[in-house]
Amino acid sequence: MKLYTCGQKDSGPAALHPCAKAAVALRDAGHQFEIETVGGYKLLFWTRRGNVRDKIKEISGQTDVPVLVLDDDTVISGSGKIARWAKEHPAS
C-alpha cells in the first residue's frame, strides 16, 4: 500500500496536518505502507504550477493529498476517509 503525501510526509501534528493524520491512522491500525511525496503545497499555490501533481490527478481525479492506494489498486482520497478506512480495516 502506498500513501501519497506532500513534502511534510508524516511529520507535524496529526490534528493539524492531513498527511500526518492519514499516516498516524494507518500506523495505529497496524498497517505497513510506503510514503511517496509529491511536489507543491496547497497553501503555497504557486508551488503547484506545472505538472507536479499530474500523477495524483491521474490516480485520484483531483490534486490534493493525502491519497492512499491499496494493494488491490483501490484509491482513497483525503485524510478523513483514509483514517476511517484504517479504523474499519485494522491490519491482521
PyMOL Python script that loads the backbone (N, CA, C, O; Angstrom):
from pymol import cmd

cmd.read_pdbstr("""\
ATOM      1  N   MET A   1       0.853  -1.153   0.000  1.00  0.00           N
ATOM      2  CA  MET A   1       0.000   0.000   0.000  1.00  0.00           C
ATOM      3  C   MET A   1       0.902   1.219   0.000  1.00  0.00           C
ATOM      4  O   MET A   1       1.986   1.210   0.583  1.00  0.00           O
ATOM      5  N   LYS A   2       0.431   2.279  -0.671  1.00  0.00           N
ATOM      6  CA  LYS A   2       1.237   3.489  -0.813  1.00  0.00           C
ATOM      7  C   LYS A   2       0.407   4.707  -0.428  1.00  0.00           C
ATOM      8  O   LYS A   2      -0.731   4.870  -0.866  1.00  0.00           O
ATOM      9  N   LEU A   3       1.004   5.557   0.403  1.00  0.00           N
ATOM     10  CA  LEU A   3       0.388   6.801   0.818  1.00  0.00           C
ATOM     11  C   LEU A   3       1.135   7.947   0.138  1.00  0.00           C
ATOM     12  O   LEU A   3       2.332   8.139   0.354  1.00  0.00           O
ATOM     13  N   TYR A   4       0.416   8.695  -0.680  1.00  0.00           N
ATOM     14  CA  TYR A   4       0.981   9.870  -1.338  1.00  0.00           C
ATOM     15  C   TYR A   4       0.743  11.070  -0.438  1.00  0.00           C
ATOM     16  O   TYR A   4      -0.378  11.302   0.012  1.00  0.00           O
ATOM     17  N   THR A   5       1.803  11.836  -0.175  1.00  0.00           N
ATOM     18  CA  THR A   5       1.724  12.986   0.712  1.00  0.00           C
ATOM     19  C   THR A   5       2.448  14.174   0.091  1.00  0.00           C
ATOM     20  O   THR A   5       3.118  14.045  -0.933  1.00  0.00           O
ATOM     21  N   CYS A   6       2.302  15.318   0.718  1.00  0.00           N
ATOM     22  CA  CYS A   6       3.109  16.480   0.356  1.00  0.00           C
ATOM     23  C   CYS A   6       4.511  16.270   0.945  1.00  0.00           C
ATOM     24  O   CYS A   6       4.803  15.215   1.507  1.00  0.00           O
ATOM     25  N   GLY A   7       5.344  17.254   0.812  1.00  0.00           N
ATOM     26  CA  GLY A   7       6.711  17.151   1.316  1.00  0.00           C
ATOM     27  C   GLY A   7       6.831  17.010   2.820  1.00  0.00           C
ATOM     28  O   GLY A   7       7.889  16.626   3.318  1.00  0.00           O
ATOM     29  N   GLN A   8       5.771  17.310   3.556  1.00  0.00           N
ATOM     30  CA  GLN A   8       5.781  17.140   5.010  1.00  0.00           C
ATOM     31  C   GLN A   8       5.774  15.664   5.398  1.00  0.00           C
ATOM     32  O   GLN A   8       6.120  15.313   6.527  1.00  0.00           O
ATOM     33  N   LYS A   9       5.384  14.808   4.469  1.00  0.00           N
ATOM     34  CA  LYS A   9       5.262  13.361   4.691  1.00  0.00           C
ATOM     35  C   LYS A   9       4.344  13.098   5.887  1.00  0.00           C
ATOM     36  O   LYS A   9       3.169  13.465   5.864  1.00  0.00           O
ATOM     37  N   ASP A  10       4.875  12.473   6.913  1.00  0.00           N
ATOM     38  CA  ASP A  10       4.070  12.112   8.080  1.00  0.00           C
ATOM     39  C   ASP A  10       4.454  12.940   9.305  1.00  0.00           C
ATOM     40  O   ASP A  10       4.139  12.568  10.435  1.00  0.00           O
ATOM     41  N   SER A  11       5.134  14.062   9.077  1.00  0.00           N
ATOM     42  CA  SER A  11       5.565  14.884  10.209  1.00  0.00           C
ATOM     43  C   SER A  11       4.520  15.947  10.533  1.00  0.00           C
ATOM     44  O   SER A  11       3.614  16.226   9.748  1.00  0.00           O
ATOM     45  N   GLY A  12       4.677  16.508  11.681  1.00  0.00           N
ATOM     46  CA  GLY A  12       3.733  17.531  12.130  1.00  0.00           C
ATOM     47  C   GLY A  12       2.621  16.911  12.958  1.00  0.00           C
ATOM     48  O   GLY A  12       2.460  15.691  12.980  1.00  0.00           O
ATOM     49  N   PRO A  13       1.862  17.746  13.633  1.00  0.00           N
ATOM     50  CA  PRO A  13       0.782  17.231  14.479  1.00  0.00           C
ATOM     51  C   PRO A  13      -0.372  16.681  13.630  1.00  0.00           C
ATOM     52  O   PRO A  13      -0.878  17.356  12.734  1.00  0.00           O
ATOM     53  N   ALA A  14      -0.767  15.467  13.927  1.00  0.00           N
ATOM     54  CA  ALA A  14      -1.832  14.812  13.161  1.00  0.00           C
ATOM     55  C   ALA A  14      -3.141  15.581  13.230  1.00  0.00           C
ATOM     56  O   ALA A  14      -3.955  15.506  12.310  1.00  0.00           O
ATOM     57  N   ALA A  15      -3.347  16.308  14.296  1.00  0.00           N
ATOM     58  CA  ALA A  15      -4.586  17.071  14.424  1.00  0.00           C
ATOM     59  C   ALA A  15      -4.622  18.248  13.450  1.00  0.00           C
ATOM     60  O   ALA A  15      -5.697  18.756  13.133  1.00  0.00           O
ATOM     61  N   LEU A  16      -3.463  18.681  12.979  1.00  0.00           N
ATOM     62  CA  LEU A  16      -3.397  19.860  12.126  1.00  0.00           C
ATOM     63  C   LEU A  16      -3.019  19.569  10.684  1.00  0.00           C
ATOM     64  O   LEU A  16      -3.425  20.304   9.784  1.00  0.00           O
ATOM     65  N   HIS A  17      -2.263  18.530  10.448  1.00  0.00           N
ATOM     66  CA  HIS A  17      -1.767  18.277   9.100  1.00  0.00           C
ATOM     67  C   HIS A  17      -2.406  17.029   8.504  1.00  0.00           C
ATOM     68  O   HIS A  17      -2.274  15.951   9.084  1.00  0.00           O
ATOM     69  N   PRO A  18      -3.091  17.133   7.372  1.00  0.00           N
ATOM     70  CA  PRO A  18      -3.815  15.999   6.801  1.00  0.00           C
ATOM     71  C   PRO A  18      -2.926  14.800   6.468  1.00  0.00           C
ATOM     72  O   PRO A  18      -3.328  13.656   6.682  1.00  0.00           O
ATOM     73  N   CYS A  19      -1.734  15.049   5.950  1.00  0.00           N
ATOM     74  CA  CYS A  19      -0.862  13.925   5.592  1.00  0.00           C
ATOM     75  C   CYS A  19      -0.422  13.158   6.839  1.00  0.00           C
ATOM     76  O   CYS A  19      -0.369  11.928   6.833  1.00  0.00           O
ATOM     77  N   ALA A  20      -0.107  13.893   7.904  1.00  0.00           N
ATOM     78  CA  ALA A  20       0.263  13.244   9.170  1.00  0.00           C
ATOM     79  C   ALA A  20      -0.925  12.493   9.752  1.00  0.00           C
ATOM     80  O   ALA A  20      -0.764  11.390  10.275  1.00  0.00           O
ATOM     81  N   LYS A  21      -2.115  13.075   9.669  1.00  0.00           N
ATOM     82  CA  LYS A  21      -3.321  12.407  10.185  1.00  0.00           C
ATOM     83  C   LYS A  21      -3.523  11.057   9.503  1.00  0.00           C
ATOM     84  O   LYS A  21      -3.820  10.064  10.167  1.00  0.00           O
ATOM     85  N   ALA A  22      -3.368  11.018   8.207  1.00  0.00           N
ATOM     86  CA  ALA A  22      -3.545   9.759   7.470  1.00  0.00           C
ATOM     87  C   ALA A  22      -2.486   8.736   7.876  1.00  0.00           C
ATOM     88  O   ALA A  22      -2.804   7.570   8.112  1.00  0.00           O
ATOM     89  N   ALA A  23      -1.235   9.169   7.957  1.00  0.00           N
ATOM     90  CA  ALA A  23      -0.150   8.251   8.314  1.00  0.00           C
ATOM     91  C   ALA A  23      -0.321   7.701   9.722  1.00  0.00           C
ATOM     92  O   ALA A  23      -0.138   6.504   9.945  1.00  0.00           O
ATOM     93  N   VAL A  24      -0.668   8.557  10.669  1.00  0.00           N
ATOM     94  CA  VAL A  24      -0.864   8.122  12.057  1.00  0.00           C
ATOM     95  C   VAL A  24      -2.005   7.114  12.140  1.00  0.00           C
ATOM     96  O   VAL A  24      -1.891   6.103  12.833  1.00  0.00           O
ATOM     97  N   ALA A  25      -3.097   7.381  11.443  1.00  0.00           N
ATOM     98  CA  ALA A  25      -4.242   6.459  11.467  1.00  0.00           C
ATOM     99  C   ALA A  25      -3.856   5.096  10.908  1.00  0.00           C
ATOM    100  O   ALA A  25      -4.248   4.066  11.456  1.00  0.00           O
ATOM    101  N   LEU A  26      -3.093   5.086   9.826  1.00  0.00           N
ATOM    102  CA  LEU A  26      -2.662   3.810   9.243  1.00  0.00           C
ATOM    103  C   LEU A  26      -1.746   3.053  10.202  1.00  0.00           C
ATOM    104  O   LEU A  26      -1.899   1.846  10.387  1.00  0.00           O
ATOM    105  N   ARG A  27      -0.799   3.757  10.807  1.00  0.00           N
ATOM    106  CA  ARG A  27       0.107   3.104  11.768  1.00  0.00           C
ATOM    107  C   ARG A  27      -0.646   2.601  12.993  1.00  0.00           C
ATOM    108  O   ARG A  27      -0.389   1.496  13.471  1.00  0.00           O
ATOM    109  N   ASP A  28      -1.572   3.405  13.502  1.00  0.00           N
ATOM    110  CA  ASP A  28      -2.344   2.995  14.668  1.00  0.00           C
ATOM    111  C   ASP A  28      -3.165   1.746  14.387  1.00  0.00           C
ATOM    112  O   ASP A  28      -3.439   0.960  15.294  1.00  0.00           O
ATOM    113  N   ALA A  29      -3.558   1.564  13.130  1.00  0.00           N
ATOM    114  CA  ALA A  29      -4.326   0.375  12.750  1.00  0.00           C
ATOM    115  C   ALA A  29      -3.409  -0.792  12.377  1.00  0.00           C
ATOM    116  O   ALA A  29      -3.887  -1.857  11.985  1.00  0.00           O
ATOM    117  N   GLY A  30      -2.104  -0.594  12.496  1.00  0.00           N
ATOM    118  CA  GLY A  30      -1.151  -1.679  12.266  1.00  0.00           C
ATOM    119  C   GLY A  30      -0.740  -1.887  10.820  1.00  0.00           C
ATOM    120  O   GLY A  30      -0.177  -2.931  10.490  1.00  0.00           O
ATOM    121  N   HIS A  31      -1.001  -0.931   9.955  1.00  0.00           N
ATOM    122  CA  HIS A  31      -0.665  -1.093   8.544  1.00  0.00           C
ATOM    123  C   HIS A  31       0.765  -0.677   8.252  1.00  0.00           C
ATOM    124  O   HIS A  31       1.281   0.282   8.826  1.00  0.00           O
ATOM    125  N   GLN A  32       1.392  -1.412   7.355  1.00  0.00           N
ATOM    126  CA  GLN A  32       2.702  -1.070   6.818  1.00  0.00           C
ATOM    127  C   GLN A  32       2.441  -0.430   5.465  1.00  0.00           C
ATOM    128  O   GLN A  32       1.637  -0.943   4.687  1.00  0.00           O
ATOM    129  N   PHE A  33       3.100   0.670   5.174  1.00  0.00           N
ATOM    130  CA  PHE A  33       2.856   1.358   3.918  1.00  0.00           C
ATOM    131  C   PHE A  33       4.102   2.128   3.509  1.00  0.00           C
ATOM    132  O   PHE A  33       4.965   2.444   4.328  1.00  0.00           O
ATOM    133  N   GLU A  34       4.166   2.414   2.236  1.00  0.00           N
ATOM    134  CA  GLU A  34       5.241   3.208   1.668  1.00  0.00           C
ATOM    135  C   GLU A  34       4.715   4.639   1.508  1.00  0.00           C
ATOM    136  O   GLU A  34       3.546   4.844   1.180  1.00  0.00           O
ATOM    137  N   ILE A  35       5.577   5.611   1.739  1.00  0.00           N
ATOM    138  CA  ILE A  35       5.204   7.011   1.510  1.00  0.00           C
ATOM    139  C   ILE A  35       5.893   7.494   0.252  1.00  0.00           C
ATOM    140  O   ILE A  35       7.097   7.306   0.076  1.00  0.00           O
ATOM    141  N   GLU A  36       5.115   8.122  -0.624  1.00  0.00           N
ATOM    142  CA  GLU A  36       5.680   8.784  -1.796  1.00  0.00           C
ATOM    143  C   GLU A  36       5.223  10.236  -1.771  1.00  0.00           C
ATOM    144  O   GLU A  36       4.029  10.526  -1.691  1.00  0.00           O
ATOM    145  N   THR A  37       6.190  11.139  -1.840  1.00  0.00           N
ATOM    146  CA  THR A  37       5.848  12.561  -1.792  1.00  0.00           C
ATOM    147  C   THR A  37       5.624  13.110  -3.192  1.00  0.00           C
ATOM    148  O   THR A  37       6.207  12.646  -4.171  1.00  0.00           O
ATOM    149  N   VAL A  38       4.766  14.108  -3.250  1.00  0.00           N
ATOM    150  CA  VAL A  38       4.521  14.836  -4.494  1.00  0.00           C
ATOM    151  C   VAL A  38       4.829  16.303  -4.243  1.00  0.00           C
ATOM    152  O   VAL A  38       4.783  16.762  -3.102  1.00  0.00           O
ATOM    153  N   GLY A  39       5.135  17.023  -5.279  1.00  0.00           N
ATOM    154  CA  GLY A  39       5.509  18.424  -5.147  1.00  0.00           C
ATOM    155  C   GLY A  39       4.322  19.322  -4.867  1.00  0.00           C
ATOM    156  O   GLY A  39       3.165  18.949  -5.059  1.00  0.00           O
ATOM    157  N   GLY A  40       4.644  20.499  -4.415  1.00  0.00           N
ATOM    158  CA  GLY A  40       3.636  21.521  -4.214  1.00  0.00           C
ATOM    159  C   GLY A  40       2.946  21.453  -2.865  1.00  0.00           C
ATOM    160  O   GLY A  40       2.873  20.406  -2.222  1.00  0.00           O
ATOM    161  N   TYR A  41       2.441  22.612  -2.463  1.00  0.00           N
ATOM    162  CA  TYR A  41       1.706  22.727  -1.203  1.00  0.00           C
ATOM    163  C   TYR A  41       0.417  23.496  -1.450  1.00  0.00           C
ATOM    164  O   TYR A  41       0.405  24.460  -2.215  1.00  0.00           O
ATOM    165  N   LYS A  42      -0.659  23.081  -0.813  1.00  0.00           N
ATOM    166  CA  LYS A  42      -1.969  23.689  -1.034  1.00  0.00           C
ATOM    167  C   LYS A  42      -1.984  25.180  -0.714  1.00  0.00           C
ATOM    168  O   LYS A  42      -2.517  25.972  -1.491  1.00  0.00           O
ATOM    169  N   LEU A  43      -1.415  25.564   0.403  1.00  0.00           N
ATOM    170  CA  LEU A  43      -1.452  26.969   0.806  1.00  0.00           C
ATOM    171  C   LEU A  43      -0.439  27.827   0.050  1.00  0.00           C
ATOM    172  O   LEU A  43      -0.547  29.053   0.047  1.00  0.00           O
ATOM    173  N   LEU A  44       0.523  27.204  -0.578  1.00  0.00           N
ATOM    174  CA  LEU A  44       1.510  27.917  -1.397  1.00  0.00           C
ATOM    175  C   LEU A  44       1.215  27.588  -2.855  1.00  0.00           C
ATOM    176  O   LEU A  44       1.962  26.850  -3.496  1.00  0.00           O
ATOM    177  N   PHE A  45       0.126  28.138  -3.370  1.00  0.00           N
ATOM    178  CA  PHE A  45      -0.424  27.740  -4.665  1.00  0.00           C
ATOM    179  C   PHE A  45       0.594  27.806  -5.799  1.00  0.00           C
ATOM    180  O   PHE A  45       0.522  27.009  -6.734  1.00  0.00           O
ATOM    181  N   TRP A  46       1.523  28.725  -5.734  1.00  0.00           N
ATOM    182  CA  TRP A  46       2.498  28.854  -6.812  1.00  0.00           C
ATOM    183  C   TRP A  46       3.451  27.663  -6.881  1.00  0.00           C
ATOM    184  O   TRP A  46       4.112  27.465  -7.900  1.00  0.00           O
ATOM    185  N   THR A  47       3.533  26.866  -5.811  1.00  0.00           N
ATOM    186  CA  THR A  47       4.402  25.683  -5.832  1.00  0.00           C
ATOM    187  C   THR A  47       3.750  24.517  -6.562  1.00  0.00           C
ATOM    188  O   THR A  47       4.377  23.476  -6.759  1.00  0.00           O
ATOM    189  N   ARG A  48       2.484  24.689  -6.967  1.00  0.00           N
ATOM    190  CA  ARG A  48       1.759  23.608  -7.638  1.00  0.00           C
ATOM    191  C   ARG A  48       1.629  23.850  -9.140  1.00  0.00           C
ATOM    192  O   ARG A  48       0.831  23.195  -9.809  1.00  0.00           O
ATOM    193  N   ARG A  49       2.404  24.781  -9.662  1.00  0.00           N
ATOM    194  CA  ARG A  49       2.387  25.048 -11.096  1.00  0.00           C
ATOM    195  C   ARG A  49       3.054  23.906 -11.847  1.00  0.00           C
ATOM    196  O   ARG A  49       3.850  23.149 -11.291  1.00  0.00           O
ATOM    197  N   GLY A  50       2.711  23.805 -13.104  1.00  0.00           N
ATOM    198  CA  GLY A  50       3.324  22.775 -13.941  1.00  0.00           C
ATOM    199  C   GLY A  50       2.683  21.424 -13.697  1.00  0.00           C
ATOM    200  O   GLY A  50       1.479  21.328 -13.460  1.00  0.00           O
ATOM    201  N   ASN A  51       3.477  20.406 -13.754  1.00  0.00           N
ATOM    202  CA  ASN A  51       2.956  19.038 -13.673  1.00  0.00           C
ATOM    203  C   ASN A  51       3.305  18.341 -12.365  1.00  0.00           C
ATOM    204  O   ASN A  51       3.372  17.112 -12.333  1.00  0.00           O
ATOM    205  N   VAL A  52       3.530  19.091 -11.279  1.00  0.00           N
ATOM    206  CA  VAL A  52       3.998  18.483 -10.031  1.00  0.00           C
ATOM    207  C   VAL A  52       2.983  17.520  -9.408  1.00  0.00           C
ATOM    208  O   VAL A  52       3.353  16.674  -8.594  1.00  0.00           O
ATOM    209  N   ARG A  53       1.712  17.643  -9.785  1.00  0.00           N
ATOM    210  CA  ARG A  53       0.709  16.746  -9.203  1.00  0.00           C
ATOM    211  C   ARG A  53      -0.068  15.978 -10.269  1.00  0.00           C
ATOM    212  O   ARG A  53      -1.172  15.499 -10.010  1.00  0.00           O
ATOM    213  N   ASP A  54       0.500  15.863 -11.453  1.00  0.00           N
ATOM    214  CA  ASP A  54      -0.168  15.119 -12.530  1.00  0.00           C
ATOM    215  C   ASP A  54      -0.424  13.663 -12.134  1.00  0.00           C
ATOM    216  O   ASP A  54      -1.479  13.108 -12.442  1.00  0.00           O
ATOM    217  N   LYS A  55       0.532  13.058 -11.458  1.00  0.00           N
ATOM    218  CA  LYS A  55       0.370  11.650 -11.068  1.00  0.00           C
ATOM    219  C   LYS A  55      -0.817  11.489 -10.114  1.00  0.00           C
ATOM    220  O   LYS A  55      -1.593  10.544 -10.252  1.00  0.00           O
ATOM    221  N   ILE A  56      -0.963  12.396  -9.157  1.00  0.00           N
ATOM    222  CA  ILE A  56      -2.086  12.330  -8.211  1.00  0.00           C
ATOM    223  C   ILE A  56      -3.399  12.526  -8.952  1.00  0.00           C
ATOM    224  O   ILE A  56      -4.379  11.835  -8.674  1.00  0.00           O
ATOM    225  N   LYS A  57      -3.425  13.463  -9.895  1.00  0.00           N
ATOM    226  CA  LYS A  57      -4.642  13.709 -10.675  1.00  0.00           C
ATOM    227  C   LYS A  57      -5.015  12.456 -11.470  1.00  0.00           C
ATOM    228  O   LYS A  57      -6.191  12.107 -11.572  1.00  0.00           O
ATOM    229  N   GLU A  58      -4.012  11.786 -12.031  1.00  0.00           N
ATOM    230  CA  GLU A  58      -4.258  10.550 -12.789  1.00  0.00           C
ATOM    231  C   GLU A  58      -4.795   9.443 -11.882  1.00  0.00           C
ATOM    232  O   GLU A  58      -5.694   8.699 -12.272  1.00  0.00           O
ATOM    233  N   ILE A  59      -4.252   9.339 -10.694  1.00  0.00           N
ATOM    234  CA  ILE A  59      -4.641   8.280  -9.760  1.00  0.00           C
ATOM    235  C   ILE A  59      -6.023   8.534  -9.166  1.00  0.00           C
ATOM    236  O   ILE A  59      -6.853   7.628  -9.098  1.00  0.00           O
ATOM    237  N   SER A  60      -6.266   9.793  -8.729  1.00  0.00           N
ATOM    238  CA  SER A  60      -7.455  10.063  -7.922  1.00  0.00           C
ATOM    239  C   SER A  60      -8.484  10.989  -8.566  1.00  0.00           C
ATOM    240  O   SER A  60      -9.606  11.099  -8.073  1.00  0.00           O
ATOM    241  N   GLY A  61      -8.122  11.645  -9.647  1.00  0.00           N
ATOM    242  CA  GLY A  61      -9.047  12.573 -10.272  1.00  0.00           C
ATOM    243  C   GLY A  61      -9.025  13.973  -9.674  1.00  0.00           C
ATOM    244  O   GLY A  61      -9.783  14.843 -10.105  1.00  0.00           O
ATOM    245  N   GLN A  62      -8.167  14.197  -8.690  1.00  0.00           N
ATOM    246  CA  GLN A  62      -8.029  15.509  -8.064  1.00  0.00           C
ATOM    247  C   GLN A  62      -6.561  15.712  -7.701  1.00  0.00           C
ATOM    248  O   GLN A  62      -5.747  14.804  -7.875  1.00  0.00           O
ATOM    249  N   THR A  63      -6.221  16.888  -7.203  1.00  0.00           N
ATOM    250  CA  THR A  63      -4.794  17.171  -6.981  1.00  0.00           C
ATOM    251  C   THR A  63      -4.381  17.282  -5.522  1.00  0.00           C
ATOM    252  O   THR A  63      -3.219  17.571  -5.237  1.00  0.00           O
ATOM    253  N   ASP A  64      -5.299  17.060  -4.597  1.00  0.00           N
ATOM    254  CA  ASP A  64      -4.952  17.167  -3.176  1.00  0.00           C
ATOM    255  C   ASP A  64      -4.435  15.837  -2.634  1.00  0.00           C
ATOM    256  O   ASP A  64      -4.803  14.767  -3.118  1.00  0.00           O
ATOM    257  N   VAL A  65      -3.589  15.924  -1.639  1.00  0.00           N
ATOM    258  CA  VAL A  65      -3.104  14.759  -0.909  1.00  0.00           C
ATOM    259  C   VAL A  65      -3.503  14.945   0.549  1.00  0.00           C
ATOM    260  O   VAL A  65      -3.727  16.077   0.978  1.00  0.00           O
ATOM    261  N   PRO A  66      -3.596  13.885   1.309  1.00  0.00           N
ATOM    262  CA  PRO A  66      -3.091  12.550   1.062  1.00  0.00           C
ATOM    263  C   PRO A  66      -4.035  11.711   0.193  1.00  0.00           C
ATOM    264  O   PRO A  66      -5.248  11.917   0.150  1.00  0.00           O
ATOM    265  N   VAL A  67      -3.411  10.763  -0.486  1.00  0.00           N
ATOM    266  CA  VAL A  67      -4.119   9.760  -1.279  1.00  0.00           C
ATOM    267  C   VAL A  67      -3.501   8.415  -0.940  1.00  0.00           C
ATOM    268  O   VAL A  67      -2.281   8.254  -0.969  1.00  0.00           O
ATOM    269  N   LEU A  68      -4.353   7.455  -0.618  1.00  0.00           N
ATOM    270  CA  LEU A  68      -3.898   6.102  -0.302  1.00  0.00           C
ATOM    271  C   LEU A  68      -4.273   5.177  -1.446  1.00  0.00           C
ATOM    272  O   LEU A  68      -5.417   5.170  -1.901  1.00  0.00           O
ATOM    273  N   VAL A  69      -3.301   4.392  -1.911  1.00  0.00           N
ATOM    274  CA  VAL A  69      -3.569   3.381  -2.931  1.00  0.00           C
ATOM    275  C   VAL A  69      -3.306   2.023  -2.287  1.00  0.00           C
ATOM    276  O   VAL A  69      -2.184   1.710  -1.889  1.00  0.00           O
ATOM    277  N   LEU A  70      -4.367   1.228  -2.194  1.00  0.00           N
ATOM    278  CA  LEU A  70      -4.262  -0.098  -1.589  1.00  0.00           C
ATOM    279  C   LEU A  70      -3.605  -1.071  -2.560  1.00  0.00           C
ATOM    280  O   LEU A  70      -3.437  -0.769  -3.741  1.00  0.00           O
ATOM    281  N   ASP A  71      -3.237  -2.240  -2.048  1.00  0.00           N
ATOM    282  CA  ASP A  71      -2.580  -3.239  -2.875  1.00  0.00           C
ATOM    283  C   ASP A  71      -3.446  -3.719  -4.028  1.00  0.00           C
ATOM    284  O   ASP A  71      -2.920  -4.192  -5.036  1.00  0.00           O
ATOM    285  N   ASP A  72      -4.768  -3.608  -3.899  1.00  0.00           N
ATOM    286  CA  ASP A  72      -5.665  -4.010  -4.985  1.00  0.00           C
ATOM    287  C   ASP A  72      -6.006  -2.833  -5.903  1.00  0.00           C
ATOM    288  O   ASP A  72      -6.937  -2.916  -6.705  1.00  0.00           O
ATOM    289  N   ASP A  73      -5.246  -1.734  -5.782  1.00  0.00           N
ATOM    290  CA  ASP A  73      -5.388  -0.511  -6.582  1.00  0.00           C
ATOM    291  C   ASP A  73      -6.613   0.333  -6.232  1.00  0.00           C
ATOM    292  O   ASP A  73      -6.947   1.263  -6.966  1.00  0.00           O
ATOM    293  N   THR A  74      -7.285   0.024  -5.127  1.00  0.00           N
ATOM    294  CA  THR A  74      -8.351   0.885  -4.637  1.00  0.00           C
ATOM    295  C   THR A  74      -7.726   2.199  -4.194  1.00  0.00           C
ATOM    296  O   THR A  74      -6.670   2.200  -3.561  1.00  0.00           O
ATOM    297  N   VAL A  75      -8.366   3.318  -4.519  1.00  0.00           N
ATOM    298  CA  VAL A  75      -7.850   4.642  -4.185  1.00  0.00           C
ATOM    299  C   VAL A  75      -8.776   5.292  -3.155  1.00  0.00           C
ATOM    300  O   VAL A  75      -9.993   5.334  -3.332  1.00  0.00           O
ATOM    301  N   ILE A  76      -8.171   5.797  -2.077  1.00  0.00           N
ATOM    302  CA  ILE A  76      -8.906   6.503  -1.033  1.00  0.00           C
ATOM    303  C   ILE A  76      -8.263   7.877  -0.892  1.00  0.00           C
ATOM    304  O   ILE A  76      -7.073   7.986  -0.596  1.00  0.00           O
ATOM    305  N   SER A  77      -9.052   8.922  -1.104  1.00  0.00           N
ATOM    306  CA  SER A  77      -8.536  10.296  -1.070  1.00  0.00           C
ATOM    307  C   SER A  77      -9.036  11.036   0.165  1.00  0.00           C
ATOM    308  O   SER A  77     -10.205  10.935   0.538  1.00  0.00           O
ATOM    309  N   GLY A  78      -8.133  11.776   0.787  1.00  0.00           N
ATOM    310  CA  GLY A  78      -8.497  12.611   1.925  1.00  0.00           C
ATOM    311  C   GLY A  78      -8.173  11.965   3.253  1.00  0.00           C
ATOM    312  O   GLY A  78      -8.355  10.761   3.436  1.00  0.00           O
ATOM    313  N   SER A  79      -7.690  12.776   4.180  1.00  0.00           N
ATOM    314  CA  SER A  79      -7.257  12.248   5.472  1.00  0.00           C
ATOM    315  C   SER A  79      -8.398  11.640   6.270  1.00  0.00           C
ATOM    316  O   SER A  79      -8.207  10.611   6.919  1.00  0.00           O
ATOM    317  N   GLY A  80      -9.577  12.245   6.242  1.00  0.00           N
ATOM    318  CA  GLY A  80     -10.716  11.702   6.989  1.00  0.00           C
ATOM    319  C   GLY A  80     -11.135  10.344   6.471  1.00  0.00           C
ATOM    320  O   GLY A  80     -11.395   9.431   7.256  1.00  0.00           O
ATOM    321  N   LYS A  81     -11.203  10.199   5.156  1.00  0.00           N
ATOM    322  CA  LYS A  81     -11.595   8.913   4.566  1.00  0.00           C
ATOM    323  C   LYS A  81     -10.528   7.854   4.797  1.00  0.00           C
ATOM    324  O   LYS A  81     -10.849   6.691   5.036  1.00  0.00           O
ATOM    325  N   ILE A  82      -9.264   8.247   4.727  1.00  0.00           N
ATOM    326  CA  ILE A  82      -8.175   7.294   4.981  1.00  0.00           C
ATOM    327  C   ILE A  82      -8.210   6.849   6.436  1.00  0.00           C
ATOM    328  O   ILE A  82      -8.080   5.657   6.717  1.00  0.00           O
ATOM    329  N   ALA A  83      -8.381   7.776   7.357  1.00  0.00           N
ATOM    330  CA  ALA A  83      -8.444   7.435   8.786  1.00  0.00           C
ATOM    331  C   ALA A  83      -9.626   6.525   9.075  1.00  0.00           C
ATOM    332  O   ALA A  83      -9.502   5.570   9.841  1.00  0.00           O
ATOM    333  N   ARG A  84     -10.771   6.813   8.467  1.00  0.00           N
ATOM    334  CA  ARG A  84     -11.960   5.969   8.662  1.00  0.00           C
ATOM    335  C   ARG A  84     -11.718   4.562   8.109  1.00  0.00           C
ATOM    336  O   ARG A  84     -12.072   3.572   8.750  1.00  0.00           O
ATOM    337  N   TRP A  85     -11.111   4.475   6.914  1.00  0.00           N
ATOM    338  CA  TRP A  85     -10.816   3.168   6.323  1.00  0.00           C
ATOM    339  C   TRP A  85      -9.865   2.392   7.243  1.00  0.00           C
ATOM    340  O   TRP A  85     -10.077   1.205   7.492  1.00  0.00           O
ATOM    341  N   ALA A  86      -8.831   3.052   7.742  1.00  0.00           N
ATOM    342  CA  ALA A  86      -7.849   2.383   8.605  1.00  0.00           C
ATOM    343  C   ALA A  86      -8.526   1.830   9.866  1.00  0.00           C
ATOM    344  O   ALA A  86      -8.243   0.707  10.283  1.00  0.00           O
ATOM    345  N   LYS A  87      -9.397   2.601  10.453  1.00  0.00           N
ATOM    346  CA  LYS A  87     -10.097   2.163  11.670  1.00  0.00           C
ATOM    347  C   LYS A  87     -11.004   0.981  11.392  1.00  0.00           C
ATOM    348  O   LYS A  87     -11.107   0.065  12.208  1.00  0.00           O
ATOM    349  N   GLU A  88     -11.671   1.001  10.226  1.00  0.00           N
ATOM    350  CA  GLU A  88     -12.594  -0.077   9.862  1.00  0.00           C
ATOM    351  C   GLU A  88     -11.886  -1.323   9.327  1.00  0.00           C
ATOM    352  O   GLU A  88     -12.490  -2.393   9.246  1.00  0.00           O
ATOM    353  N   HIS A  89     -10.611  -1.189   8.962  1.00  0.00           N
ATOM    354  CA  HIS A  89      -9.862  -2.305   8.380  1.00  0.00           C
ATOM    355  C   HIS A  89      -8.485  -2.432   9.054  1.00  0.00           C
ATOM    356  O   HIS A  89      -7.459  -2.225   8.407  1.00  0.00           O
ATOM    357  N   PRO A  90      -8.463  -2.769  10.341  1.00  0.00           N
ATOM    358  CA  PRO A  90      -7.161  -2.934  11.008  1.00  0.00           C
ATOM    359  C   PRO A  90      -6.370  -4.073  10.373  1.00  0.00           C
ATOM    360  O   PRO A  90      -6.940  -5.044   9.874  1.00  0.00           O
ATOM    361  N   ALA A  91      -5.062  -3.936  10.403  1.00  0.00           N
ATOM    362  CA  ALA A  91      -4.192  -4.991   9.864  1.00  0.00           C
ATOM    363  C   ALA A  91      -4.361  -6.255  10.699  1.00  0.00           C
ATOM    364  O   ALA A  91      -4.541  -6.197  11.915  1.00  0.00           O
ATOM    365  N   SER A  92      -4.301  -7.380  10.031  1.00  0.00           N
ATOM    366  CA  SER A  92      -4.462  -8.642  10.784  1.00  0.00           C
ATOM    367  C   SER A  92      -3.175  -9.208  11.250  1.00  0.00           C
ATOM    368  O   SER A  92      -3.159 -10.258  11.891  1.00  0.00           O
TER     369      SER A  92
END
""", "prot")
cmd.dss("prot")
cmd.show_as("cartoon", "prot")
cmd.util.cbc("prot")
cmd.orient("prot")
